[in-house]
Amino acid sequence: MMNRLLAVWHARNLEFVRDRGTLLFTLVVPIALVVGMSIVFGGPERPLFKVGVLSTRVAQESHPFLHERYVDFVPVTDRADAIRKVGRHQLDLLLDPKDGAHYWVNTDSPKGYIVEKLLLSADHGAVREPVTGTAVRYVDWLFPGVLGMNMMFSCLFGVGYVVLRYRKSGFLKRLHATPLTPFEFLSAQVLSRLSLVMVVTLILYCGVAPIIHFHTAGSLLLLFLIAVMGALSLIALGLTIAARFSSDELVGGVLNLMTWPMMLLSGIWYSLEGSPHWVRLLAQIFPLTHILNAARAVAIDGAGIYQVAPDLAYLGLTALAFLVIGAWSFRWRLD
């Protein structure tokens, strides 16, 4: 029995080692994630709070609060826009450090509560100004991110592994004998997964929104359109990954390589306001970033279709590009 067990163990090890793509991604993906995250989040001590300062320059000697550690002081010049960001949890607090310092804070923000205490301990005379408009709860800001994250996983992994299973089982080989083209097959997969994702997302929205008292300021139809365009882009990306590969480990590695950067840089859990400029530019590559930006603009700010048109255009172009690339690189057989 031990000989048989060792023989199978040896054969499986050889199978894994000889699959160069899988072996490469098994070694490269963890290293790439660690190196990438160390570049993005490494360096000196990371600030815990983001405070906007109404000044073209942040002079630390101008106010005692500006000496606090673990606070990222972001110079701002547009007060109305900065106040809106405070209400949307993009800034934890806004400070005007001139004579008779004034500050704006979202009272529903946990970070805002703490950073306000730090400010008042440094300047007892600072005057709180009310945040204009409706202060947004963190759960209102988070809810679109959670729905977007669920959509991302369903689109990428749901499509990628299905196509891979079809290829390994020989189902695609049989379809190859029919007049069906790769573009037609991939388009059918996109439409099938799109309908499933939209039904699940709609059920989640209708089930959770009343519980957390989530109110959409903009058009629900526009929000639905954003979800459709975003799902199309993510599904097409998943199909592009699965169009040619035939290894479970390799497909899983590539999908993880796609999902982890989107989870960390697309603004699911926190805003990238105050992050290095190159990090914010990198985040714009991912479809999920545009989905969340557009969804939050509509749901929280009541934006119309003209305001979110650039995001919709990007999602549409990436969906078409991924589908064309997937059809071009599609492989019916394992060999």
N, C-alpha and C positions, 0 to 999 in steps of 0.2 A: 504493500500500500504506500509506504514511504517513497519507493522508487517512482511509482506512478505520480504521486503528488509532486515530487521534485521535477519530473519530466514536464508536467504541465506548467509548473512555476517557471522553468527554464524557457519553455516555448513562449510563454506570455511575455517574459522579459525581452526575448529576442524580437518579438513582434513590436513591442513598444520602441525599442532602440532603433529598429530598422525603419520605423515611421519617422522620417527626418523632420517633417513639419510639426508633428506632435511633440517630439523631443525638443525641437527648437523653442516652441511656444511655452512648454513646461519650464524651460530654463529662463527664457527671455521675459515672459510676462511679469513674473514677480519682481525681477530686477528692474524692469522698465517702470512698474508702478512705484516701487520704492524710490528710484532715482527721480522720477517725475514729481512725486509728492514732496520729496526733499527740496526740489527746486522751487516748487510753488509755495510750500508752507514752511520751508527751512529758513536758515539765516538767523538773525538776532531774535530776541524774545518777542513773541507775537502779542500784539495788543488784544485786550479782551473787549474793549468798547470802541465805538467810532463816534467821535464828536465833531460836528461841523462848527467852524469858527468863522464868523462874518468878518473876513479881512482878506486882503490880497496876499498878505504874509502872516504867518503865525509866529509872533515874537514871544518867546517864553517868558521874557521879563515883564510883559505887559499885564499879566494876570497870574496870581498864584496857582490857580487851578491847572494852568498849562504846564506845570512841573510834574503832574501826576504820572506815575508809571503805568504801563499796560493800557494806555489810552491812545488811540490813533486820532490825532487832531488833523482834520481835513479842512483846508482853506476853502471857503465858498464865497461867492460874490452875489448870487441871486438869492435873496432872503425868502421869497415866496416859494421857489423851487425847493430850497433847503427845508422849509417848514413842511412842505408836502412829503419830503423824504422822511422826516421825523414821524409823521403820521402813518407812513407806510413801512416803518421798521427798517428803513434803509440807513438811517442815522439814529443813534441812541439818544442824542441830545444836540441841540443847536445853541451856541453861545455867542452873544455879542459882548466882547470883553472891554468895550469902551467904558468911560466913567459911568458908574451906576450900572453894573453889568446886568443884562437881561438874558434869559434863556427860555427855550421852548423844549418841552418833553411830552412824549406820549405816555399818559398815566397808566395805560394798559400794557406797557412794555416792561418786562422784568429787568432787562438790562438798563432801561431808562430809569427805573426806580433806584437802582444801585448807583449809577453814575450821577444821578441828581444828589444823592447823599454825599458823594465825594466832592461835588461842586460846592454844596452848602457848608461842608466842613472847612473848605479852603476860603470861602467867601460867604459869610453869614448874611451879607446884604444883597446878594443876588436876587433879582426879581423874576418870578416865573410869569411868563406870558402864555395865554391859552393857545393851544394849537388850533389854527383856523381850520374850519371844515370838520368832518367827522374823523376822529382818531380811529384807525383800523386796528382791530385785535390781531394778535399774532396768529391765532387759528385761522382768521380770514386770509392772512397772507400765506399761511402754510398749506391750506386745503388744496389750492390748485397745484402746488408742488407735489403733494402726495398722489393726487390723481395722475399727474404727468409721469411720476416715477412708476406707478403701476402700469400705465400705458406703455412705457418704455420696455419694461421687462416682458410684458405680454407680447408686444410686437416683435422684439428681437429674438427671444428664446422660443416663443411659440411657433414662429415661422422657421427659424434656423434648424431646429431639431426635427421638425416635420419633414422638410425637404430632404434632410440627411437620412431619415428613416426610409423615405421613399426610394432613395438611391441605393441604400444598402440592401433593401429587401428585393430589389429587382423590379419594383413597380415602374420606375422611370424608364427602365430598359424596355418594358412592354409598351409604354406610351410612345417611345421613340419610333415604334413601328407604325404609328398612326400619323395622319397629316398634321397633328398638333405641333405648333412651333414653340420654341422656348419662350418667346414673348407672350404668347397666348397662355401658356401654362403658368408663367410667373404672374401675369395679370389676374388670372383666376385665383391664384393663391392670395394675392393682395386683397382682392374684393372679399374673399371668404374671411380672411383674418380681420379685415376692416369692419365687417358687419358684427363679428363677435366682440371685438374690442369696444366698439361704440355702444353695443347693448350693455356690456359689463360696466363701462364707464358711466352710462346713463343711470343704471341701477344704483351704482355707488353714490352718484351725485344726488339722486332723488332720495336715497335712504339716509345719507349722512347730513346733507344740508339742513333739513328741518331740525335735526338733533342739536347741531352746533349753532343754529340760527344764522346760517350763512346767507347773506343777501347779495345778489348780483346787481351792481349798479348799472351795467350796460345791457346790451341785447343778448338774450339767451340763444337766439338763432346765430348770432355772430360767434358766440362762445362755442356753439356746436360746430360751426364751420372751421374754427381754429383747431378743434379736436380732430376733425376729419382730416384736415391737411397735415397736421402733426402726425397722426397715425399712419397716413400714407407714406410720409417720409421715413418714419422709423421701420415700417414693414418692408419697404423697398431696400433699406439698408440691411435688414436681417436677411432678405433674400439674396442680396449681393454677396454676403459672406458665405451663405450656404450653397451658392450656385455651382461651385466647383469642388469644394472640399468634401472628403469622404471619411474623415476621422472624427469620432465624437470628441476626443480630447482637443483636437486642433480647433474645431468649431467652437467648443466651450471656451478655449483660450482667447480666440479672437473676439467672441461676444463679450467676455469679461474685459478685454482691452478697450471695448467700446463703452460699456456701461459704467465702469468705475470713474473715468474722467467726467462723464456727464453727471453722475451722482454728486461729485465733489465741486464741479465748476459751473453747473447750469442754474444754481440758485434754488435748489429744492428746499434746503433747510435754512439758508441764510443768504443775505445779500452780499454781492461782491463790491459794494460801494466802498471806496477807499483802498481796494486792492491795487497792486501794480497794474499799470496800463496794459502791459503785454499779457497779463493773466486775463483781463477782461476781453482783450482781442481774441485770445485763444478760446474763450468760452463761446464767442460768437460763431465758431465753426460748428458747434453741435446743434442738431435740430431741436433738442429738448430746451435749450436756452431760448430759442425763438418761440416755442410753444408756451413756455411759462411767462415770458415777457408780454406776449400778446394776451394771454388769458388773464393775467393780473391787471393789465391795462383796462381790459373790458370789465372784468368782475369788480375791481376795486375803484378804478378811476372813471368808469363809464365811457371809455374810449369808443369811437366809431370805427367804421371799416377803413377810413382814410388814415387814421392814426396807426392801425396795425397792418396796413397794406404791405409795407416792406417785409415784415415777418412772414406774412402769408405767401408773398412772392418767393422768398427764400425757401420755404417749406415745399412749395410746388416745384421749384426748379430742382431741388435736391431729390425729391421723389422721382421725377422724370429721369434725372441723371443716374440715380442708383438702379432704376429699373432697366434702363438701356445697357448699363455696364453689366448688370446681372444676366440679361439675355445674351449679351455678347460673349460672356465668359462661362455660360451655363454648360454643364456636362451631364449627359444622360446616364452614362455608365460609370462604374468604379474605375476602370482602367483608362 
